[in-house]
């Protein structure tokens, strides 16, 4: 974590050094918007625009100072590169949209502006007035710009935007801001991001009808390196969300989430770190406290969850169709570690789904039969060193009826509130064509291996078992396989694993027939048991 913070601070300081250089020049031209005010007017837009134009036409670098009070604006205002707009403070200076003609109160004049700054004022989008549909600010294709100590409120559309692609919109900072829609019934994104090398810090997002921070979904070019830290997301539909092709390299840390329908939902992105956050309960029990679909290189660690959601940490491989684009159902290199999860016995503390041919459809997406037939793959999953209280479970869940693969899964050193190894409930779903390849686990439970259910439709290839104490396998390992299917069980560290012959502990049969009429077999450490399935009898036979 120290390395992560140091890296962010180094980059933050590099960007700020550019700001300081320009700030020293901005101080040379100080223009007061009140100097352009005409007595008797109630519309401040012309005065503010005239102040901005004056700086633009006289060297192009400077600061426009806004007076205190509520400044009614009847027209959109456009700013320029290397100009700061500074008020007297949040709540002391308020720009108020006062006419339905005001659709974006503040925006940039040119599509390639840079070093734009907003500081120390509020923006009232005035959505309580009938017909108003105002965005507080929208900056397209800007770079090296900073929004600092700005409060945007009363909006039921996107409150603020910083958008473009990785080459045209980059190196921007949002710091110490408040985006608040709680005074209306619905909202859209508090802050829509389409900017690379962007930091959002020390800010609050309240009551968004869509998302607190939303990355651009399904764009043609991915954005990258978005950092969100020390922010709060309260009573939003989604706290932070972005979708396929939207963002690569996402870092969310030291944030607080509470009262959202889903705290984080990220689809189809690469290199994601969600660390050291606090997640309170969500308002929709089935959405997942955090939901992470078809991502690569995912690190979820050091977080604290206070949750009753059905699936608290929900990670899935799912075929996703967004409009005309279809994204393959592959999630890989997932590391879930060192989290504290306060759930209950009915929750899944960690649920890893491979959704077969059950697709996620957005904006009219419709995958073909051939695309669905490819199925889904969850590869390289590590669930280690988590503390799951109240016996909430860890699950691997095949869903739907298509091909669902789990490959290289490790579940180790997870404890519950009693300090014992957590029992892994591996599925309560039915499916077909499900494969688990190379499972390494230290799960413990009186019912022995795999599940509290009698019949589990998994097709295992290799199973590593690493219990901390001796254990007896006396439940059905697999209900169905195909004729000639082979499986290997390896004792990967347990003192002894006792395999009981089918029929010895009815009705909890092991579904395994041992050689030479043996009623049990003791696998010592590093011993291997080879099995083959006979579809006629429905049993696995020792080879």
C-alpha positions as CSV (number, residue, x, y, z in Angstrom):
1,X,0.0,0.0,0.0
2,X,2.9,2.4,0.8
3,X,4.3,1.8,-2.7
4,X,0.8,2.6,-4.2
5,X,0.5,5.8,-2.3
6,X,4.0,6.9,-3.1
7,X,3.5,6.3,-6.8
8,X,0.3,8.4,-6.7
9,X,1.9,11.2,-4.8
10,X,4.9,11.3,-7.2
11,X,2.5,11.6,-10.1
12,X,0.3,14.1,-8.3
13,X,3.3,16.3,-7.4
14,X,4.5,16.2,-11.1
15,X,1.1,17.4,-12.3
16,X,0.9,20.0,-9.5
17,X,4.3,21.4,-10.5
18,X,2.8,22.3,-13.9
19,X,-0.1,24.0,-12.1
20,X,2.2,26.0,-9.8
21,X,4.1,27.3,-12.9
22,X,0.9,28.4,-14.5
23,X,-0.5,29.8,-11.2
24,X,2.4,32.1,-10.9
25,X,1.5,33.6,-14.3
26,X,-2.2,33.7,-13.5
27,X,-1.5,35.9,-10.6
28,X,-0.3,38.6,-13.0
29,X,-3.8,39.3,-14.3
30,X,-6.6,39.4,-11.8
31,X,-10.0,40.3,-13.1
32,X,-13.1,40.8,-11.0
33,X,-16.3,39.8,-12.6
34,X,-18.0,42.6,-10.7
35,X,-16.1,45.1,-12.8
36,X,-18.2,44.1,-15.7
37,X,-21.5,44.1,-13.8
38,X,-24.2,46.5,-14.9
39,X,-26.4,47.8,-12.1
40,X,-29.9,46.7,-12.3
41,X,-29.2,43.5,-14.2
42,X,-30.1,40.1,-12.6
43,X,-28.1,38.0,-15.1
44,X,-24.4,37.5,-14.2
45,X,-23.5,35.4,-17.3
46,X,-22.5,38.5,-19.4
47,X,-20.2,39.9,-16.7
48,X,-18.5,36.6,-16.0
49,X,-18.1,35.9,-19.8
50,X,-16.7,39.4,-20.3
51,X,-14.1,38.9,-17.6
52,X,-13.0,35.6,-19.2
53,X,-12.9,37.2,-22.6
54,X,-10.8,40.1,-21.3
55,X,-8.1,37.7,-20.0
56,X,-8.3,35.7,-23.2
57,X,-7.6,38.9,-25.2
58,X,-4.9,40.3,-22.9
59,X,-2.2,37.6,-22.6
60,X,-4.5,34.6,-22.1
61,X,-3.4,33.8,-18.5
62,X,-5.1,35.0,-15.3
63,X,-7.8,34.6,-12.7
64,X,-11.4,35.7,-12.7
65,X,-12.6,36.4,-9.1
66,X,-16.3,36.0,-8.4
67,X,-18.0,38.0,-5.7
68,X,-19.9,36.4,-2.8
69,X,-23.6,35.8,-2.9
70,X,-26.0,34.0,-5.4
71,X,-25.1,34.9,-8.9
72,X,-28.1,34.2,-11.3
73,X,-27.0,33.1,-14.7
74,X,-29.3,33.1,-17.8
75,X,-26.8,31.8,-20.3
76,X,-24.1,29.3,-20.7
77,X,-20.5,30.4,-19.8
78,X,-17.4,29.3,-21.7
79,X,-13.9,29.5,-20.3
80,X,-10.4,29.1,-21.8
81,X,-7.0,27.6,-21.3
82,X,-4.9,28.9,-18.4
83,X,-7.7,30.7,-16.7
84,X,-8.9,30.1,-13.1
85,X,-12.4,30.9,-11.9
86,X,-12.3,31.5,-8.2
87,X,-15.1,32.3,-5.8
88,X,-15.2,33.2,-2.1
89,X,-15.8,29.6,-1.0
90,X,-18.4,26.8,-1.1
91,X,-21.7,28.2,0.0
92,X,-20.4,31.8,-0.1
93,X,-20.4,32.1,-3.9
94,X,-23.1,30.3,-5.8
95,X,-23.6,30.3,-9.6
96,X,-27.3,29.6,-10.1
97,X,-28.8,28.5,-13.4
98,X,-31.8,30.8,-13.8
99,X,-33.1,30.1,-17.3
100,X,-34.0,26.9,-19.3
101,X,-31.5,28.1,-21.9
102,X,-28.7,27.2,-19.4
103,X,-27.9,23.6,-20.3
104,X,-24.2,23.6,-19.3
105,X,-23.4,26.4,-16.9
106,X,-19.6,26.1,-17.4
107,X,-17.7,24.6,-20.3
108,X,-14.5,25.0,-22.3
109,X,-14.5,27.1,-25.5
110,X,-12.0,25.1,-27.4
111,X,-11.7,21.3,-27.7
112,X,-8.1,21.2,-26.7
113,X,-8.0,23.6,-23.7
114,X,-5.6,22.9,-20.9
115,X,-4.9,24.3,-17.4
116,X,-8.5,25.3,-16.7
117,X,-9.2,25.7,-13.0
118,X,-12.4,26.1,-10.9
119,X,-12.1,26.8,-7.2
120,X,-14.1,27.8,-4.1
121,X,-17.7,28.2,-5.3
122,X,-21.0,26.3,-5.6
123,X,-23.1,25.6,-8.7
124,X,-26.9,25.4,-8.3
125,X,-28.4,23.6,-11.3
126,X,-31.8,24.7,-10.1
127,X,-33.7,21.6,-11.1
128,X,-36.6,22.6,-8.8
129,X,-37.6,25.0,-11.6
130,X,-39.8,23.4,-14.2
131,X,-38.1,22.6,-17.5
132,X,-34.5,23.1,-16.2
133,X,-32.0,20.4,-17.4
134,X,-28.7,21.8,-16.5
135,X,-25.2,20.3,-16.1
136,X,-23.0,22.1,-13.7
137,X,-19.8,21.9,-15.8
138,X,-18.7,19.9,-18.8
139,X,-15.1,19.9,-20.1
140,X,-14.4,18.0,-23.2
141,X,-10.8,17.1,-24.3
142,X,-9.0,19.1,-21.7
143,X,-5.7,18.4,-19.9
144,X,-3.8,19.5,-16.9
145,X,-6.9,21.0,-15.3
146,X,-8.1,21.1,-11.7
147,X,-11.6,21.3,-10.1
148,X,-10.9,22.2,-6.5
149,X,-13.5,22.9,-3.7
150,X,-16.5,23.1,-6.0
151,X,-20.0,22.0,-4.9
152,X,-22.5,21.1,-7.6
153,X,-26.2,20.4,-6.6
154,X,-29.8,20.4,-7.7
155,X,-29.3,18.4,-11.0
156,X,-31.2,15.5,-12.4
157,X,-29.0,15.1,-15.4
158,X,-25.2,14.4,-15.5
159,X,-23.9,16.9,-13.0
160,X,-20.4,17.2,-14.2
161,X,-18.3,15.8,-17.1
162,X,-14.6,15.5,-17.9
163,X,-14.5,13.5,-21.1
164,X,-12.5,12.7,-24.2
165,X,-10.0,9.9,-24.8
166,X,-6.6,9.0,-23.6
167,X,-4.8,11.3,-26.1
168,X,-7.1,14.4,-25.8
169,X,-8.3,14.4,-22.2
170,X,-5.6,13.6,-19.6
171,X,-3.9,14.6,-16.4
172,X,-6.9,16.2,-14.6
173,X,-7.6,16.5,-10.9
174,X,-10.9,16.7,-9.0
175,X,-10.3,17.5,-5.3
176,X,-12.4,18.4,-2.3
177,X,-15.6,18.6,-4.3
178,X,-19.2,17.8,-3.4
179,X,-21.7,16.5,-5.9
180,X,-25.2,16.4,-4.3
181,X,-28.5,15.4,-5.9
182,X,-30.4,14.7,-2.7
183,X,-32.9,17.6,-3.1
184,X,-34.5,16.0,-6.2
185,X,-36.1,12.6,-6.9
186,X,-33.6,11.3,-9.4
187,X,-30.3,12.0,-10.9
188,X,-27.7,10.8,-13.4
189,X,-24.0,10.6,-13.0
190,X,-22.6,12.9,-10.4
191,X,-19.3,12.9,-12.3
192,X,-18.8,11.3,-15.7
193,X,-15.2,10.5,-16.5
194,X,-13.6,9.9,-19.8
195,X,-10.1,11.2,-18.9
196,X,-6.8,9.4,-18.6
197,X,-4.3,10.0,-15.7
198,X,-7.1,11.4,-13.6
199,X,-7.2,11.7,-9.8
200,X,-10.5,12.2,-7.9
201,X,-9.8,12.8,-4.2
202,X,-11.3,13.9,-1.0
203,X,-14.7,14.4,-2.6
204,X,-18.3,13.4,-1.7
205,X,-20.9,12.0,-4.1
206,X,-24.5,11.9,-2.8
207,X,-27.8,10.6,-4.2
208,X,-27.0,10.0,-7.9
209,X,-29.8,8.3,-9.7
210,X,-27.2,6.5,-11.8
211,X,-23.6,6.6,-10.6
212,X,-21.4,8.7,-8.2
213,X,-18.5,8.4,-10.7
214,X,-19.2,6.8,-14.0
215,X,-16.6,5.9,-16.7
216,X,-17.7,6.1,-20.3
217,X,-19.2,2.7,-21.3
218,X,-18.3,0.9,-24.5
219,X,-16.3,3.7,-26.1
220,X,-14.0,3.0,-29.0
221,X,-10.8,3.7,-27.2
222,X,-10.0,2.7,-23.6
223,X,-9.1,5.3,-21.0
224,X,-6.5,4.5,-18.4
225,X,-5.1,5.3,-15.0
226,X,-8.0,6.6,-13.0
227,X,-7.4,6.9,-9.3
228,X,-10.1,7.5,-6.7
229,X,-9.1,7.9,-3.1
230,X,-10.5,9.3,0.2
231,X,-13.9,9.8,-1.3
232,X,-17.4,9.1,0.0
233,X,-20.3,7.6,-2.0
234,X,-23.6,7.9,-0.3
235,X,-27.2,6.9,-1.4
236,X,-26.3,6.5,-5.1
237,X,-27.7,3.9,-7.4
238,X,-24.1,2.8,-8.2
239,X,-21.1,4.3,-6.3
240,X,-18.4,3.8,-8.9
241,X,-19.1,2.1,-12.2
242,X,-17.6,1.7,-15.7
243,X,-18.0,-0.7,-18.5
244,X,-16.2,-2.5,-21.3
245,X,-13.5,-0.5,-23.1
246,X,-14.1,2.3,-20.6
247,X,-11.1,2.2,-18.3
248,X,-7.8,0.3,-17.8
249,X,-5.8,0.8,-14.6
250,X,-8.3,1.7,-11.9
251,X,-7.3,2.3,-8.3
252,X,-9.9,2.9,-5.6
253,X,-8.6,3.1,-2.1
254,X,-9.4,4.7,1.3
255,X,-13.0,5.4,0.3
256,X,-16.3,5.1,2.1
257,X,-19.5,3.6,0.6
258,X,-22.9,3.6,2.2
259,X,-26.6,3.3,1.2
260,X,-25.9,2.6,-2.5
261,X,-27.7,0.0,-4.5
262,X,-24.3,-1.4,-5.5
263,X,-21.1,0.1,-4.3
264,X,-18.8,-0.7,-7.2
265,X,-19.7,-2.3,-10.6
266,X,-16.8,-2.7,-13.1
267,X,-17.1,-4.7,-16.3
268,X,-14.5,-5.7,-18.8
269,X,-11.5,-3.7,-17.5
270,X,-7.8,-4.5,-16.8
271,X,-5.6,-3.9,-13.8
272,X,-8.0,-3.0,-11.0
273,X,-7.0,-2.4,-7.4
274,X,-9.7,-2.0,-4.8
275,X,-7.9,-1.6,-1.4
276,X,-8.4,-0.3,2.1
277,X,-12.0,0.8,1.6
278,X,-15.0,0.6,3.9
279,X,-18.2,-0.7,2.4
280,X,-21.5,-0.5,4.3
281,X,-24.6,-2.4,3.3
282,X,-26.3,-2.0,-0.1
283,X,-30.0,-1.4,-0.6
284,X,-30.4,-4.2,-3.1
285,X,-29.5,-7.6,-1.6
286,X,-29.0,-9.4,-4.9
287,X,-26.7,-6.8,-6.7
288,X,-23.5,-7.6,-4.8
289,X,-21.9,-5.2,-2.4
290,X,-19.2,-4.9,-5.1
291,X,-19.7,-6.5,-8.5
292,X,-16.8,-7.2,-10.9
293,X,-17.5,-8.9,-14.3
294,X,-15.0,-10.2,-16.9
295,X,-12.1,-8.2,-15.6
296,X,-8.3,-9.1,-15.7
297,X,-5.7,-8.5,-13.0
298,X,-8.1,-7.7,-10.2
299,X,-6.8,-7.1,-6.7
300,X,-9.4,-6.7,-3.9
301,X,-7.6,-6.4,-0.6
302,X,-7.6,-4.9,2.9
303,X,-11.2,-3.8,2.7
304,X,-13.9,-4.0,5.4
305,X,-17.4,-5.0,4.4
306,X,-20.5,-4.5,6.7
307,X,-23.0,-6.3,4.5
308,X,-26.1,-8.5,4.2
309,X,-26.1,-8.7,0.4
310,X,-26.6,-12.2,-1.0
311,X,-23.1,-12.0,-2.6
312,X,-20.8,-9.5,-0.8
313,X,-17.8,-9.7,-3.1
314,X,-19.3,-10.8,-6.5
315,X,-16.8,-11.7,-9.2
316,X,-18.0,-13.3,-12.5
317,X,-17.1,-14.5,-15.9
318,X,-20.1,-13.6,-18.1
319,X,-20.6,-13.1,-21.8
320,X,-21.4,-9.4,-22.1
321,X,-23.2,-7.8,-25.0
322,X,-23.2,-4.0,-25.3
323,X,-25.1,-2.8,-28.3
324,X,-23.3,-4.3,-31.3
325,X,-20.2,-5.4,-29.3
326,X,-19.9,-8.8,-27.6
327,X,-17.2,-9.4,-25.0
328,X,-16.0,-12.9,-24.3
329,X,-16.8,-14.4,-20.8
330,X,-13.3,-14.6,-19.4
331,X,-12.1,-13.3,-16.0
332,X,-8.6,-14.0,-15.0
333,X,-5.9,-13.4,-12.4
334,X,-8.3,-12.5,-9.5
335,X,-6.7,-11.9,-6.0
336,X,-9.1,-11.4,-3.1
337,X,-7.1,-11.2,0.1
338,X,-6.9,-9.7,3.6
339,X,-10.5,-8.5,3.7
340,X,-12.8,-8.4,6.8
341,X,-16.3,-9.4,5.9
342,X,-19.1,-8.9,8.5
343,X,-21.9,-10.9,6.9
344,X,-24.2,-13.7,8.1
345,X,-24.5,-17.4,7.6
346,X,-26.9,-16.9,4.7
347,X,-24.5,-14.7,2.7
348,X,-21.7,-15.5,0.3
349,X,-18.7,-13.5,1.6
350,X,-17.0,-14.2,-1.8
351,X,-19.0,-15.6,-4.7
352,X,-17.1,-16.5,-7.9
353,X,-19.4,-17.1,-10.8
354,X,-18.8,-18.7,-14.2
355,X,-22.1,-17.9,-15.9
356,X,-22.0,-20.3,-18.9
357,X,-24.3,-19.1,-21.6
358,X,-26.3,-16.7,-19.4
359,X,-25.3,-13.4,-20.9
360,X,-25.3,-9.8,-19.6
361,X,-27.3,-7.7,-22.1
362,X,-27.1,-3.9,-22.2
363,X,-28.3,-1.4,-24.8
364,X,-29.9,-4.0,-27.1
365,X,-26.9,-6.4,-27.1
366,X,-27.6,-9.8,-28.5
367,X,-24.8,-12.4,-28.7
368,X,-25.0,-15.1,-31.4
369,X,-25.5,-18.8,-30.7
370,X,-21.9,-19.4,-31.6
371,X,-20.7,-16.8,-29.2
372,X,-22.8,-18.2,-26.4
373,X,-21.4,-21.7,-27.1
374,X,-17.9,-20.6,-26.1
375,X,-19.1,-20.5,-22.5
376,X,-17.2,-18.7,-19.7
377,X,-13.9,-19.2,-18.0
378,X,-12.7,-18.0,-14.5
379,X,-8.9,-18.5,-14.5
380,X,-6.3,-17.9,-11.8
381,X,-8.4,-17.2,-8.7
382,X,-6.8,-16.7,-5.3
383,X,-9.0,-16.2,-2.2
384,X,-6.6,-16.0,0.8
385,X,-6.3,-14.6,4.3
386,X,-9.8,-13.2,4.5
387,X,-11.8,-13.0,7.8
388,X,-15.4,-14.0,7.1
389,X,-17.5,-13.5,10.2
390,X,-20.7,-15.3,11.2
391,X,-19.8,-18.3,8.9
392,X,-20.7,-16.5,5.6
393,X,-19.5,-18.6,2.8
394,X,-17.1,-18.8,-0.1
395,X,-18.7,-20.1,-3.3
396,X,-17.7,-21.2,-6.8
397,X,-20.9,-21.0,-8.7
398,X,-21.6,-22.3,-12.2
399,X,-24.7,-20.6,-13.5
400,X,-26.9,-21.1,-16.5
401,X,-26.6,-24.2,-18.7
402,X,-23.6,-23.6,-20.8
403,X,-19.9,-24.4,-20.4
404,X,-18.5,-23.0,-17.2
405,X,-14.8,-23.4,-16.4
406,X,-12.8,-22.7,-13.2
407,X,-9.1,-23.0,-13.6
408,X,-6.2,-22.7,-11.1
409,X,-8.3,-21.8,-8.0
410,X,-6.7,-21.3,-4.6
411,X,-8.7,-20.9,-1.4
412,X,-6.4,-20.7,1.6
413,X,-6.1,-19.3,5.2
414,X,-9.6,-17.8,5.3
415,X,-11.0,-17.6,8.9
416,X,-14.3,-16.8,10.5
417,X,-15.1,-15.1,13.7
418,X,-14.3,-18.2,15.8
419,X,-10.8,-18.4,14.4
420,X,-11.3,-21.7,12.5
421,X,-10.9,-22.3,8.8
422,X,-14.0,-21.2,6.9
423,X,-16.1,-23.9,5.2
424,X,-16.5,-23.4,1.5
425,X,-19.9,-24.0,0.1
426,X,-19.0,-24.5,-3.5
427,X,-22.4,-24.4,-5.2
428,X,-26.1,-24.6,-4.7
429,X,-26.7,-24.2,-8.5
430,X,-27.4,-26.7,-11.2
431,X,-25.6,-26.5,-14.5
432,X,-24.1,-28.6,-17.2
433,X,-20.6,-28.9,-18.6
434,X,-18.8,-27.4,-15.6
435,X,-15.1,-28.0,-15.2
436,X,-12.9,-27.2,-12.2
437,X,-9.2,-27.6,-13.0
438,X,-6.5,-27.5,-10.3
439,X,-8.3,-26.6,-7.0
440,X,-6.1,-26.0,-4.0
441,X,-8.0,-25.5,-0.8
442,X,-7.7,-25.9,3.0
443,X,-11.5,-25.9,3.6
444,X,-12.7,-27.8,6.7
445,X,-16.1,-29.1,7.7
446,X,-17.7,-32.2,9.3
447,X,-19.3,-33.2,6.0
448,X,-15.8,-33.3,4.5
449,X,-15.1,-32.2,1.0
450,X,-16.9,-29.9,-1.4
451,X,-20.4,-29.2,-0.3
452,X,-23.3,-29.5,2.2
453,X,-25.3,-30.8,-0.7
454,X,-25.5,-34.5,-1.7
455,X,-25.1,-33.9,-5.5
456,X,-22.6,-31.5,-7.0
457,X,-22.5,-31.3,-10.9
458,X,-18.8,-30.4,-11.2
459,X,-16.3,-32.1,-13.5
460,X,-13.0,-31.9,-11.6
461,X,-9.7,-32.7,-13.3
462,X,-7.3,-32.2,-10.5
463,X,-8.2,-31.5,-6.9
464,X,-5.5,-30.5,-4.3
465,X,-6.7,-30.9,-0.7
466,X,-4.7,-29.2,2.1
467,X,-6.5,-29.6,5.4
468,X,-4.9,-28.7,8.7
469,X,-6.3,-31.9,10.4
470,X,-7.4,-35.4,9.4
471,X,-10.6,-35.6,7.4
472,X,-12.9,-38.2,6.0
473,X,-14.5,-37.9,2.6
474,X,-18.0,-39.4,2.9
475,X,-20.2,-37.4,0.6
476,X,-20.7,-37.6,-3.1
477,X,-17.7,-35.9,-4.7
478,X,-19.4,-35.6,-8.1
479,X,-22.9,-36.6,-9.2
480,X,-22.3,-36.8,-12.9
481,X,-19.4,-37.1,-15.3
482,X,-19.0,-38.6,-18.7
483,X,-18.0,-42.1,-19.3
484,X,-14.2,-42.4,-19.1
485,X,-13.8,-39.1,-17.3
486,X,-10.7,-39.1,-15.2
487,X,-10.0,-37.3,-12.0
488,X,-6.9,-36.9,-9.7
489,X,-7.1,-36.2,-6.0
490,X,-3.9,-35.1,-4.3
491,X,-3.3,-34.8,-0.6
492,X,-1.5,-31.5,-0.6
493,X,-0.6,-31.3,3.1
494,X,-3.3,-32.9,5.3
495,X,-2.0,-35.5,7.8
496,X,-4.5,-38.0,6.4
497,X,-7.5,-38.0,4.1
498,X,-9.7,-41.0,4.5
499,X,-11.7,-42.0,1.4
500,X,-14.6,-44.2,2.3
501,X,-16.0,-46.7,-0.2
502,X,-19.4,-46.0,-1.7
503,X,-22.2,-47.5,0.6
504,X,-20.2,-47.4,3.8
505,X,-22.0,-44.3,5.2
506,X,-25.4,-44.3,3.5
507,X,-27.1,-42.0,2.7
508,X,-24.0,-39.9,2.5
509,X,-22.1,-42.1,0.0
510,X,-18.8,-41.0,-1.3
511,X,-19.6,-42.0,-4.9
512,X,-16.2,-43.7,-5.1
513,X,-15.6,-47.5,-5.5
514,X,-12.2,-48.6,-4.1
515,X,-10.1,-51.4,-5.5
516,X,-10.1,-55.0,-4.1
517,X,-13.2,-54.5,-2.0
518,X,-11.6,-52.0,0.4
519,X,-14.0,-50.1,2.6
520,X,-11.6,-47.1,3.1
521,X,-8.4,-45.7,1.8
522,X,-6.0,-43.5,3.7
523,X,-4.1,-40.9,1.6
524,X,-1.1,-39.7,3.4
525,X,0.6,-36.4,2.6
526,X,1.5,-36.1,-1.1
527,X,-0.4,-39.4,-1.9
528,X,-2.4,-39.4,-5.1
529,X,-5.7,-41.1,-6.0
530,X,-6.6,-41.7,-9.6
531,X,-10.3,-42.2,-10.5
532,X,-12.3,-42.9,-13.6
533,X,-16.1,-42.4,-14.1
534,X,-18.5,-45.1,-15.2
535,X,-21.7,-43.6,-16.5
536,X,-23.6,-46.9,-16.3
537,X,-23.2,-47.1,-12.5
538,X,-22.8,-43.4,-11.8
539,X,-19.7,-44.1,-9.7
540,X,-16.0,-43.2,-9.7
541,X,-13.6,-46.2,-9.7
542,X,-10.1,-46.3,-8.3
543,X,-7.6,-47.0,-11.0
